[in-house]
Amino acid sequence: MYIVVKHNISNPAKFWETAQAAMPTLPKDVKLHSTLPNHEGSNAVCLWEANSIDAVKEAIEPLLGQMSKNEYFEVDAKKAIGLPK
């Protein structure tokens, strides 16, 4: 399933540094497809693929939860445009 995470980031410098460093340590069943930040780095939307929203939350919240408020939702793949194949 595809999951979107909307990040409202309170500490952009630390958030992006931490996110970049964490990429190699992500669980194999949680895949990041794209990250779309604004110019200031204070907001971003990310597209993930995983078995559940909880799997993505468990990967993200311990690392980034103190630096951003994160909103998660499952993508309706039947209505989506441009999902990875």
N, C-alpha and C positions, 0 to 999 in steps of 0.2 A: 504494500500500500504506500501511497505517497502522502507525506505530511508537510504542511507549511508551518513555519515558525516565524512569527512577527516579533522582532526584538525592539524594545524601546530602551536604549543603552544610556546608562548614567555616567559611565567612565569609558569613553570610546578607546582611548589609548590602551588601557589595560585589557579591555574586552578583546580587541583585535589581536593583541599580543598573545593573550591566553588561547584564543580560538585557533590561531595559526599553530601554536606549539602543540595543541591537543590533537590535531588532525591525524598524525600517525598512531595515536593511541585509541582511536575510536573502535568500538566493537565491530567485528566483521559483518554483523547483520544489520548495521546502521550505516547507510551510505548518504553522504552529502552530494547532491547533484549541482546545486547552484546557490550562490550567495549574492544578494543584490542590495548593497548598502547605499545610503545617500552620501553626498559629498563630505559631510561633517563626520560621518561614521556613527551618528547618534541614533539612527534607525536602520533596520535591515529586514529583508524578507529572505528566508532560506527554504529551499526545497530539499526534503529528505525522502529516503526510501527505507522502510523498516516494516517489521511485522505488526507494530502497534505504535500508537502515540506514546504509550508509557516507555517503550524502548528508547525513543528519541529523548523524552524527558529525562530518563535515567542517565543518558549520555551527556546532556547539556547542563542540566540544573546544578550539579555539583561544581562544575567548572565556571559557569557564566551567570548563574542565578543571582549572585550578589552584585553583579554589574549591569544587569538588565532585567526588565520585566518582560516575560516571554509568553506569547499567546500561541497555542497550538490548535490546528484543526486538520482533519482528514480531507484530502482532496477528492472531489467527486470526479473520478477518472472518466466517466462517460460524458461529462460536460466540459472537461478541461481541454485546452488547446496547447499543444507544444510540449506535452510530457515526454521525457526520455523514452526511447523504444527499448 
